[in-house]
Amino acid sequence: MSPNEIFWVLVGLASIALTVWLNRHLFRGGLGTSGLEWIYYALGLAALVIGWYFNFAYLRAYGAEAGWWHWTKLLFANPAAASGGQDLVIANCILFPLWTILDGRRDKMPQPWIYFAMSIITSFAFAMAVFLAFQDRQRRFNSPSRP
């Protein structure tokens, strides 16, 4: 791995650590892990590893030209890519923050904006999976029938 790749992995891992730390109350007291939560973690981990693989391949292929603006331009390189690109941009940059912040507040999740920030650094699908897993855990934590 190049120093640039190592830097982004460390920044991504720091964002994950911050998110876990902000939600540390959910991992105390024997709440347990639901089956659905395990599915979210597995899918999120797959999205993170696959996403980083392709992002690092992008960095290696484009060198000094690589960057957010160039990467975003490539999302619209042809009509097929543009179809997926516009979905990604609208879902990740507009809908995801609205969803996580509004639902996160309703569920009393601390700092729900962190999932959007994490999605920019790690992977949209990874951040969504972590949000869904932590939301599931938070809802069980909030449940009046919790032991």
Secondary structure as the mmCIF struct_conf table of DSSP 4:
data_model
#
loop_
_struct_conf.conf_type_id
_struct_conf.id
_struct_conf.beg_label_comp_id
_struct_conf.beg_label_asym_id
_struct_conf.beg_label_seq_id
_struct_conf.end_label_comp_id
_struct_conf.end_label_asym_id
_struct_conf.end_label_seq_id
HELX_RH_AL_P HELX_RH_AL_P1 PRO A 3 LEU A 22
TURN_TY1_P TURN_TY1_P1 ASN A 23 ASN A 23
HELX_RH_3T_P HELX_RH_3T_P1 ARG A 24 PHE A 27
BEND BEND1 ARG A 28 GLY A 29
HELX_RH_AL_P HELX_RH_AL_P2 GLY A 35 TYR A 62
HELX_RH_3T_P HELX_RH_3T_P2 GLY A 63 GLU A 65
BEND BEND2 GLY A 67 GLY A 67
HELX_RH_AL_P HELX_RH_AL_P3 TRP A 68 LEU A 74
TURN_TY1_P TURN_TY1_P2 LEU A 75 PHE A 76
BEND BEND3 ALA A 77 ASN A 78
HELX_RH_AL_P HELX_RH_AL_P4 PRO A 79 ILE A 90
HELX_RH_PI_P HELX_RH_PI_P1 ALA A 91 LEU A 95
HELX_RH_AL_P HELX_RH_AL_P5 PHE A 96 ARG A 106
TURN_TY1_P TURN_TY1_P3 ASP A 107 LYS A 108
BEND BEND4 PRO A 110 PRO A 110
TURN_TY1_P TURN_TY1_P4 PRO A 112 TRP A 113
HELX_RH_AL_P HELX_RH_AL_P6 ILE A 114 ILE A 121
BEND BEND5 THR A 122 THR A 122
HELX_RH_AL_P HELX_RH_AL_P7 PHE A 124 ASN A 142
TURN_TY1_P TURN_TY1_P5 PRO A 144 SER A 145
#
